Amino acid sequence: MELKEKLLSSFLAFEQKVDINTDLHDIRNEALKVFENKGFPTKKEEAWKYTSLNAVLNNEFAILPKNEEAVDWKDVKQYFLNDVDTYKVVFINGVFSSHLSSTTHDGLDVCLMSSALTKPKYKMIIDTYFNQAIDKNDSLTNLNTAYALEGAYINIPKSTVVKKPIEILYFTTGSQATFVQPRNLIIVGENAHVQIMERHQSLTESTVVTNAVTEIFAAKRAIVDYYKLQNDAQSANLIDNTFIVQKQESRVSVHTFSFGGNVTRNNLNFYQRGERIDSTLKGITIIGDKQHVDHFTLVNHEQPNCESHQNYKGIFDDRSTGVFNGKIYVDKIAQKTDAFQQNNNILLTDKATLNTKPQLEIFADDVKCSHGCTIGQLDETAMFYMQQRGIPKKEARALLMYAFTDEVLSSVKIDDLKQKLARVIAKKLGVNMGFEI
């Protein structure tokens, strides 16, 4: 049975398994109809022109999550921020892992999406926020909505500064190909501040496809720092859909670090719905073999006097493929917009491929918008200079590539995460740098 048909036929069994209210039943059914009509995206669609899911989806997947499988702390501790105290929301094959998690309701909510969707005390929040930021025409987002049950629910009240970071981790195990669909809802109140790290990690060699959706709502003057760390097994595939709604004077930054996995597609959408908003999108991609990473970004400037800053760096080795498709949209009333978009890339071999398409769509007159991209190789003059001073060629190449990524890496605000990323980058570049930032 094809995966699409299996997902459609499994939906009734899924709804019978969960405790669900009438409103959510209607939302799920409408979303499933969109997916049924559209199906999985293909390369015939402009937004998916350079990324195919055909080979990924050609497996016999397990659809419905089973009971939690036991995973020892020692087997997964390397994926956490070990040197800093954090809140943790951990899932194994889509099922909440209580013994690996550290949640709270003390002054803020860091807990489960399933609780928010099914318990009456959260109904007002769900009615106000759930499924309100997404692209209602996107087939994979609608598929996630139809099956939405588990994930992280984070609600930061007004004027709350969360004293420690929040980690959201999804692990997959088992011998069967797995299709999981986590759903996160994050609400950050007026004047609140939070730091969040999200990671999807496969602990198996079996094929894994993750179709994730995250909705983030930043209220007036809220500050959100969000980090996505993607360094997965070659059998893992990730489709990550993130939708961010910002209100007046809020500041939201999303850093995406893509180092591993088979096929990774990052859809990142910002909607600026107030004045004096700042949106930051940054990323580092370092891949090799036949890995494929596709960044699709949208910043929708709907109001005047706002800023957005995009800076994506890519290093591609072997037969890897990179895609960057970034769009800045400026509405006719969004005067005084300041929008910047840059995509810089290094190809280390003749067989690596990159497709980059920065876009500006501007309907206002008084704006300052710029975009650009570069594709090149390492500077041979700089290589020669470093070798003349006794630095071996391998280390010289690594230092140049490390310096190339530092502009993005230096803006990470969690020190332990920054050091972890520095070690991962050094390992990806094949050297021991001998220092940490």
C-alpha positions as a printed NumPy array, in Angstrom:
array([[  0.   ,   0.   ,   0.   ],
       [  1.306,   3.47 ,  -0.918],
       [  2.089,   5.737,   2.016],
       [ -0.608,   8.261,   1.105],
       [ -3.298,   5.568,   1.081],
       [ -1.972,   4.099,   4.305],
       [ -2.144,   7.482,   6.034],
       [ -5.701,   8.057,   4.83 ],
       [ -6.86 ,   4.591,   5.866],
       [ -5.134,   4.787,   9.28 ],
       [ -6.799,   8.062,  10.256],
       [ -9.969,   6.493,  11.667],
       [ -7.932,   4.167,  13.883],
       [ -5.893,   7.175,  15.049],
       [ -8.974,   9.193,  16.054],
       [-10.446,   6.232,  17.892],
       [ -7.232,   5.967,  19.886],
       [ -7.142,   9.561,  21.147],
       [ -9.458,  11.497,  23.418],
       [-10.616,  14.288,  21.144],
       [-13.212,  17.059,  21.204],
       [-15.595,  17.959,  18.38 ],
       [-13.758,  21.119,  17.362],
       [-10.479,  19.265,  16.877],
       [-12.275,  16.493,  15.002],
       [-13.487,  19.045,  12.451],
       [-10.032,  20.649,  12.155],
       [ -8.42 ,  17.251,  11.617],
       [-10.912,  16.203,   8.963],
       [-10.559,  19.446,   7.018],
       [ -6.771,  19.108,   7.132],
       [ -6.922,  15.493,   5.958],
       [ -9.07 ,  16.528,   2.985],
       [ -6.412,  19.034,   1.921],
       [ -3.735,  16.338,   2.107],
       [ -5.955,  13.874,   0.24 ],
       [ -6.454,  16.38 ,  -2.591],
       [ -2.857,  17.545,  -2.802],
       [ -0.859,  14.473,  -1.776],
       [  2.858,  14.628,  -1.134],
       [  4.726,  17.492,  -2.844],
       [  6.597,  16.723,  -6.065],
       [  9.298,  18.451,  -8.078],
       [  6.571,  19.807, -10.36 ],
       [  5.815,  22.349,  -7.638],
       [  8.051,  25.415,  -7.791],
       [  8.754,  25.346,  -4.05 ],
       [  9.932,  21.711,  -4.307],
       [ 11.696,  22.007,  -7.651],
       [ 15.041,  20.754,  -6.34 ],
       [ 13.904,  18.304,  -3.648],
       [ 12.27 ,  14.938,  -4.281],
       [ 10.684,  12.766,  -1.587],
       [  9.962,   9.786,  -3.846],
       [ 12.825,   7.584,  -2.7  ],
       [ 12.29 ,   8.548,   0.935],
       [  8.59 ,   7.655,   0.948],
       [  9.038,   4.314,  -0.79 ],
       [  9.085,   2.281,   2.443],
       [  6.61 ,   0.322,   4.541],
       [  6.196,   2.742,   7.441],
       [  4.776,   2.316,  10.909],
       [  2.261,   5.153,  11.261],
       [  0.705,   5.1  ,  14.728],
       [  2.99 ,   5.583,  17.756],
       [  3.397,   2.584,  20.033],
       [  4.047,   2.545,  23.756],
       [  7.26 ,   4.157,  24.955],
       [ 10.376,   2.096,  24.348],
       [ 13.033,   2.068,  27.034],
       [ 16.064,   4.22 ,  26.299],
       [ 18.832,   4.626,  28.856],
       [ 20.186,   8.047,  29.745],
       [ 23.732,   6.905,  28.97 ],
       [ 22.702,   6.18 ,  25.367],
       [ 21.334,   9.661,  24.695],
       [ 23.109,  12.032,  27.093],
       [ 25.427,  13.213,  24.318],
       [ 22.442,  14.859,  22.608],
       [ 21.552,  17.063,  25.58 ],
       [ 23.121,  20.26 ,  26.845],
       [ 24.953,  18.521,  29.671],
       [ 26.718,  21.457,  31.273],
       [ 23.676,  23.64 ,  31.854],
       [ 20.444,  23.06 ,  33.736],
       [ 17.456,  22.944,  31.355],
       [ 13.817,  22.04 ,  31.091],
       [ 13.484,  18.95 ,  28.908],
       [ 10.58 ,  17.564,  26.889],
       [ 11.651,  14.199,  25.44 ],
       [  9.811,  11.826,  23.117],
       [ 10.687,   8.333,  21.91 ],
       [  8.973,   7.24 ,  18.695],
       [  6.447,  10.001,  19.255],
       [  5.646,   8.944,  22.836],
       [  6.519,  11.095,  25.85 ],
       [  9.426,   9.823,  27.949],
       [  8.805,  10.885,  31.543],
       [ 12.088,   9.554,  32.966],
       [ 14.197,  11.549,  30.476],
       [ 12.126,  14.723,  30.763],
       [ 12.042,  17.629,  33.186],
       [  8.801,  19.564,  32.693],
       [  7.144,  22.259,  34.796],
       [  3.931,  24.152,  35.579],
       [  5.628,  26.418,  38.113],
       [  5.068,  29.916,  36.758],
       [  5.127,  28.688,  33.16 ],
       [  3.98 ,  25.654,  31.194],
       [  6.589,  23.322,  29.696],
       [  4.622,  20.163,  29.086],
       [  2.833,  17.995,  26.524],
       [  0.819,  18.915,  23.482],
       [ -1.505,  15.996,  24.153],
       [ -2.494,  17.541,  27.491],
       [ -3.191,  20.911,  25.891],
       [ -5.301,  19.32 ,  23.133],
       [ -7.415,  17.111,  25.384],
       [ -7.801,  18.845,  28.766],
       [-10.64 ,  21.382,  29.189],
       [ -8.501,  23.916,  31.094],
       [ -6.422,  24.534,  27.936],
       [ -9.407,  24.879,  25.576],
       [ -9.305,  28.681,  25.374],
       [ -5.592,  28.632,  24.528],
       [ -6.043,  25.935,  21.886],
       [ -9.002,  27.74 ,  20.32 ],
       [ -6.963,  30.948,  20.153],
       [ -3.627,  29.649,  18.9  ],
       [ -3.67 ,  26.073,  17.616],
       [ -3.516,  25.846,  13.81 ],
       [ -3.71 ,  29.638,  13.42 ],
       [ -0.208,  30.363,  12.084],
       [  0.152,  27.575,   9.527],
       [ -0.113,  27.623,   5.757],
       [ -3.59 ,  26.119,   5.256],
       [ -2.699,  25.135,   1.671],
       [  0.457,  23.165,   2.441],
       [ -0.184,  19.426,   2.159],
       [  2.448,  18.227,   4.655],
       [  1.446,  20.791,   7.273],
       [ -2.166,  19.687,   6.905],
       [ -1.12 ,  16.051,   7.201],
       [  0.571,  16.899,  10.485],
       [ -2.549,  18.74 ,  11.671],
       [ -4.69 ,  15.704,  10.921],
       [ -2.447,  13.497,  13.062],
       [ -1.437,  16.151,  15.622],
       [ -1.378,  14.726,  19.126],
       [  2.023,  14.783,  20.767],
       [  4.819,  17.263,  21.02 ],
       [  5.867,  20.161,  23.21 ],
       [  3.43 ,  22.713,  24.609],
       [  5.186,  25.786,  25.977],
       [  3.359,  28.809,  27.366],
       [  5.418,  31.639,  28.866],
       [  3.272,  34.154,  30.787],
       [  3.576,  37.914,  30.522],
       [  6.833,  39.481,  31.841],
       [  8.442,  36.094,  32.551],
       [ 12.139,  35.633,  31.862],
       [ 12.732,  31.877,  31.719],
       [ 15.876,  31.329,  33.784],
       [ 17.085,  28.238,  31.944],
       [ 16.835,  26.989,  28.347],
       [ 14.181,  24.547,  27.161],
       [ 15.177,  21.442,  25.197],
       [ 12.751,  19.602,  22.9  ],
       [ 14.157,  16.238,  21.807],
       [ 12.653,  13.545,  19.601],
       [ 14.325,  10.127,  19.453],
       [ 13.388,   7.271,  17.126],
       [ 14.274,   3.612,  17.686],
       [ 13.256,   0.177,  16.411],
       [ 13.818,  -2.012,  13.384],
       [ 10.847,  -0.853,  11.298],
       [ 10.664,   2.213,   9.069],
       [  8.916,   4.93 ,  11.053],
       [  6.824,   7.961,  10.067],
       [  6.37 ,  10.415,  12.958],
       [  4.542,  13.755,  13.094],
       [  5.351,  15.858,  16.164],
       [  3.465,  19.098,  16.763],
       [  4.766,  21.941,  18.923],
       [  2.887,  25.   ,  20.15 ],
       [  4.897,  27.804,  21.747],
       [  3.287,  30.953,  23.143],
       [  5.51 ,  33.701,  24.546],
       [  3.682,  36.443,  26.398],
       [  4.241,  40.187,  26.454],
       [  7.747,  41.176,  27.641],
       [  8.669,  37.5  ,  28.174],
       [ 12.01 ,  35.96 ,  27.161],
       [ 12.849,  32.322,  26.397],
       [ 15.62 ,  30.215,  24.81 ],
       [ 14.656,  26.919,  23.153],
       [ 16.64 ,  24.156,  21.429],
       [ 14.976,  21.515,  19.24 ],
       [ 16.551,  18.287,  18.024],
       [ 15.378,  15.193,  16.131],
       [ 17.697,  12.197,  16.524],
       [ 17.471,   8.682,  15.113],
       [ 18.944,   5.862,  17.221],
       [ 18.334,   3.243,  14.544],
       [ 19.594,   2.394,  11.069],
       [ 16.018,   1.93 ,   9.843],
       [ 14.475,   4.645,   7.676],
       [ 12.835,   7.468,   9.619],
       [ 10.696,  10.271,   8.2  ],
       [  9.76 ,  13.113,  10.551],
       [  7.081,  15.572,   9.445],
       [  7.24 ,  18.225,  12.173],
       [  5.193,  21.407,  12.625],
       [  5.935,  24.159,  15.147],
       [  3.805,  27.259,  15.751],
       [  5.4  ,  30.13 ,  17.667],
       [  3.502,  33.212,  18.833],
       [  5.561,  36.127,  20.144],
       [  3.515,  38.811,  21.877],
       [  4.386,  42.498,  22.25 ],
       [  8.076,  43.013,  23.155],
       [  8.651,  39.256,  23.585],
       [ 12.126,  37.844,  22.917],
       [ 12.526,  34.312,  21.537],
       [ 15.843,  32.618,  20.702],
       [ 15.206,  29.314,  18.932],
       [ 17.895,  26.83 ,  17.888],
       [ 17.491,  23.796,  15.627],
       [ 20.319,  21.246,  15.713],
       [ 20.169,  18.733,  12.856],
       [ 22.977,  16.178,  12.938],
       [ 21.199,  12.892,  12.331],
       [ 21.93 ,   9.441,  10.908],
       [ 22.058,   8.829,   7.163],
       [ 18.769,   6.91 ,   7.39 ],
       [ 16.888,   9.879,   8.873],
       [ 14.764,  12.352,   6.885],
       [ 13.292,  15.549,   8.283],
       [ 10.581,  17.877,   6.975],
       [ 10.474,  20.756,   9.434],
       [  7.701,  23.359,   9.155],
       [  7.994,  26.351,  11.486],
       [  5.506,  29.24 ,  11.512],
       [  6.188,  32.341,  13.593],
       [  3.722,  35.164,  14.274],
       [  5.22 ,  38.31 ,  15.806],
       [  3.469,  41.254,  17.426],
       [  4.694,  44.799,  18.032],
       [  8.361,  45.267,  19.052],
       [  8.998,  41.531,  19.452],
       [ 12.358,  39.983,  18.584],
       [ 12.584,  36.413,  17.334],
       [ 15.719,  34.666,  16.07 ],
       [ 15.925,  31.161,  14.609],
       [ 19.291,  29.469,  14.059],
       [ 19.284,  26.267,  11.991],
       [ 22.364,  24.038,  12.051],
       [ 22.153,  21.268,   9.438],
       [ 25.016,  18.783,   9.655],
       [ 23.518,  15.382,   8.901],
       [ 20.656,  13.201,   7.789],
       [ 19.588,  11.947,   4.386],
       [ 17.057,  14.537,   3.176],
       [ 16.359,  17.641,   5.267],
       [ 13.776,  20.242,   4.307],
       [ 13.438,  23.335,   6.514],
       [ 10.389,  25.53 ,   5.904],
       [ 10.701,  28.674,   8.019],
       [  7.923,  31.286,   7.837],
       [  7.831,  34.63 ,   9.682],
       [  4.731,  36.848,   9.789],
       [  5.299,  40.356,  11.141],
       [  1.994,  41.685,  12.507],
       [  3.033,  44.826,  14.298],
       [  5.516,  47.693,  14.067],
       [  9.201,  47.788,  15.11 ],
       [  9.59 ,  44.01 ,  14.869],
       [ 12.958,  42.302,  14.422],
       [ 13.2  ,  38.862,  12.771],
       [ 16.503,  36.99 ,  12.449],
       [ 17.08 ,  33.837,  10.392],
       [ 20.549,  32.311,  10.387],
       [ 21.905,  28.916,   9.424],
       [ 24.984,  26.783,   8.863],
       [ 24.923,  23.733,   6.593],
       [ 27.896,  21.351,   6.387],
       [ 27.165,  18.1  ,   4.553],
       [ 28.854,  15.459,   2.406],
       [ 28.227,  12.03 ,   0.843],
       [ 24.841,  12.241,  -0.935],
       [ 23.123,  14.285,   1.751],
       [ 20.506,  16.848,   0.775],
       [ 19.515,  20.009,   2.711],
       [ 16.845,  22.427,   1.472],
       [ 16.153,  25.747,   3.241],
       [ 12.891,  27.455,   2.24 ],
       [ 12.326,  30.763,   4.045],
       [  9.647,  33.439,   3.986],
       [  9.569,  36.748,   5.85 ],
       [  6.253,  38.533,   5.399],
       [  6.588,  42.231,   6.254],
       [  2.981,  43.235,   6.878],
       [  3.518,  46.432,   8.915],
       [  5.886,  49.455,   8.7  ],
       [  9.15 ,  50.122,  10.562],
       [ 10.281,  46.489,  10.841],
       [ 13.531,  44.639,  10.18 ],
       [ 14.573,  41.17 ,   9.07 ],
       [ 18.039,  39.685,   8.75 ],
       [ 18.851,  36.438,   6.956],
       [ 22.336,  34.926,   6.803],
       [ 22.857,  31.323,   5.666],
       [ 26.261,  29.687,   5.183],
       [ 26.794,  26.375,   3.393],
       [ 29.753,  24.001,   2.893],
       [ 29.106,  21.1  ,   0.52 ],
       [ 31.397,  18.114,  -0.023],
       [ 31.299,  14.907,  -2.113],
       [ 27.968,  14.53 ,  -3.985],
       [ 25.89 ,  16.522,  -1.525],
       [ 23.139,  18.908,  -2.614],
       [ 22.141,  22.207,  -1.086],
       [ 19.081,  24.347,  -1.784],
       [ 18.316,  27.851,  -0.554],
       [ 15.021,  29.434,  -1.569],
       [ 14.472,  32.596,   0.447],
       [ 11.699,  35.132,  -0.046],
       [ 11.154,  38.566,   1.454],
       [  7.66 ,  39.968,   0.927],
       [  6.99 ,  43.63 ,   1.709],
       [  3.361,  44.736,   1.798],
       [  2.382,  48.115,   0.33 ],
       [  1.784,  49.559,   3.82 ],
       [  5.095,  48.223,   5.202],
       [  7.044,  51.463,   4.696],
       [ 10.46 ,  51.939,   6.345],
       [ 11.16 ,  48.193,   6.091],
       [ 14.807,  47.186,   6.458],
       [ 15.314,  43.662,   5.091],
       [ 18.606,  41.88 ,   4.44 ],
       [ 19.15 ,  38.431,   2.951],
       [ 22.475,  36.708,   2.237],
       [ 23.393,  33.161,   1.225],
       [ 27.11 ,  32.268,   0.949],
       [ 28.338,  28.812,  -0.081],
       [ 31.531,  26.834,  -0.601],
       [ 31.652,  23.813,  -2.892],
       [ 34.541,  21.512,  -2.008],
       [ 34.168,  19.195,  -5.006],
       [ 33.044,  19.426,  -8.608],
       [ 30.265,  16.936,  -7.883],
       [ 28.569,  18.912,  -5.108],
       [ 25.441,  20.792,  -6.215],
       [ 23.861,  24.007,  -5.03 ],
       [ 20.639,  25.708,  -6.099],
       [ 20.102,  29.147,  -4.569],
       [ 17.272,  31.576,  -5.215],
       [ 17.073,  34.709,  -3.016],
       [ 13.918,  36.693,  -3.776],
       [ 12.476,  40.133,  -3.03 ],
       [  8.812,  40.993,  -3.606],
       [  8.316,  44.641,  -2.673],
       [  5.133,  46.714,  -2.935],
       [  6.218,  49.637,  -0.716],
       [  8.256,  52.653,  -1.832],
       [ 10.269,  53.742,   1.208],
       [ 12.241,  50.605,   2.041],
       [ 15.825,  49.387,   2.351],
       [ 16.031,  45.813,   1.073],
       [ 18.963,  43.82 ,  -0.233],
       [ 19.745,  40.247,  -1.113],
       [ 22.603,  38.289,  -2.571],
       [ 24.317,  34.957,  -2.851],
       [ 27.805,  33.651,  -3.534],
       [ 29.046,  30.234,  -4.643],
       [ 32.761,  29.603,  -4.657],
       [ 35.713,  27.605,  -3.442],
       [ 38.349,  28.172,  -0.788],
       [ 40.699,  31.104,  -1.273],
       [ 43.923,  29.611,  -2.663],
       [ 45.886,  32.732,  -1.765],
       [ 44.859,  32.445,   1.865],
       [ 45.668,  28.733,   1.772],
       [ 49.148,  29.47 ,   0.443],
       [ 49.693,  32.195,   3.054],
       [ 48.799,  29.851,   5.921],
       [ 50.906,  26.964,   4.598],
       [ 53.884,  29.299,   4.246],
       [ 53.602,  29.889,   7.977],
       [ 53.735,  26.23 ,   8.854],
       [ 50.043,  25.33 ,   9.015],
       [ 49.414,  21.956,   7.316],
       [ 47.057,  22.006,   4.347],
       [ 44.275,  20.061,   6.08 ],
       [ 44.279,  22.362,   9.094],
       [ 44.521,  25.44 ,   6.868],
       [ 41.415,  24.35 ,   4.945],
       [ 39.57 ,  23.68 ,   8.185],
       [ 40.51 ,  27.062,   9.671],
       [ 39.248,  28.889,   6.596],
       [ 35.96 ,  26.981,   6.642],
       [ 35.589,  27.495,  10.39 ],
       [ 36.118,  31.228,   9.941],
       [ 33.536,  31.159,   7.153],
       [ 30.875,  29.858,   9.578],
       [ 31.871,  32.   ,  12.575],
       [ 29.673,  34.954,  11.641],
       [ 26.617,  32.772,  12.288],
       [ 28.054,  30.71 ,  15.138],
       [ 29.132,  33.758,  17.143],
       [ 25.517,  34.917,  17.458],
       [ 24.454,  31.827,  19.473],
       [ 23.537,  33.027,  22.961],
       [ 23.713,  29.716,  24.884],
       [ 27.405,  29.19 ,  25.664],
       [ 27.171,  25.418,  26.133],
       [ 25.35 ,  25.07 ,  22.82 ],
       [ 27.928,  27.267,  21.106],
       [ 30.747,  25.035,  22.375],
       [ 28.88 ,  21.89 ,  21.33 ],
       [ 28.352,  23.327,  17.843],
       [ 32.017,  24.299,  17.605],
       [ 33.006,  20.689,  18.331],
       [ 30.501,  19.346,  15.804],
       [ 31.766,  21.719,  13.112],
       [ 35.385,  20.781,  13.801],
       [ 34.46 ,  17.092,  13.54 ],
       [ 32.59 ,  17.702,  10.285],
       [ 35.665,  19.477,   8.931],
       [ 37.818,  16.515,   9.976],
       [ 40.172,  18.245,  12.401],
       [ 40.743,  18.939,  16.07 ],
       [ 40.736,  22.716,  16.176],
       [ 42.442,  22.825,  19.573],
       [ 40.2  ,  25.61 ,  20.848],
       [ 36.604,  26.434,  21.658],
       [ 34.767,  29.717,  21.269]])
